[in-house]
Amino acid sequence: MPRRLSNAFTDWTDVLHALVGFACAVLRKVFWPLALAIALAFVVYEALEAESRTDSYEDLIEFAVGFMIGVILFP
């Protein structure tokens, strides 16, 4: 039986993932190639990290939440 997604932002690294996403959203306005490189590096890191897929999905969701907040605040 697959494990359900647990609550996000339960650890300091969860907040860090959101902050990286937020930073990418802000950087896209200043220097978009750097923002793209950081986002791609994060996705590749999560894909290659030795943890369960569910944990990686949660990390990507946290990154996306931070990115969306940045896009809303800095359109």
N, C-alpha and C positions, 0 to 999 in steps of 0.2 A: 504494500500500500504506500503510495507516495506521501512524502511529508508535506504538510501545508506550509505556506509562507508564514513566518512568525512576525511579530511586531518589529518594525524597523526602528532604528535609532536607539538601540539598547546598549551600545558600547561607544567608546570615544572614536573608534575607527569608523563607525557609521556616520558620525558627524563629519569626520574628515572626508569621507567620500562625497558627502553633500557639498562641503566647502570646495572640493576640487571641481565638482560640477558647476558650482556658482562662479568660480574663478574662470572656467572655460567660457561661460556665458558672457562675462565681462570682457575677457580677452578677445572674443570674437568681434567686438566693436573696435578694438585697438589694433590687433594684429591677428587676423583670423587664421593664418597658417599655423601659428603657435597653438592656438586653441584647438585646432583640428588635430595637431600632433599629440597634444596632451590627451584628448578624448580617445584617439585611436590607441595610444599607449595604455591607457586605463583599460580599455576593452580587451586588448591582447593580453595584458597582465591577468585580468580576471579569467580569461579563457584558459590560460596556461597554469594558473595557480592550483596547487594541490589541495583543494577543498571540495566539498560537495557542490553539485550544480545549483542546488537551492540557495546555498550561501552566496555563490557567485551571482545568481539572479538578484538576490536581495541587495548586494553591493551595487549592481548596475541600476537597480531601482533608486537607491539612495543617490547615486550620481545624477540620475535623470531628474530627481526631485530638486536637487540643488541647481541644476542647469535651468529647469523651468522657472524656478524662483528668480534666477538671474535674468532670464529673458523677460519676465514680467516687469522686473524693476528697472532693467536697462534695455528697453525695446529698440 
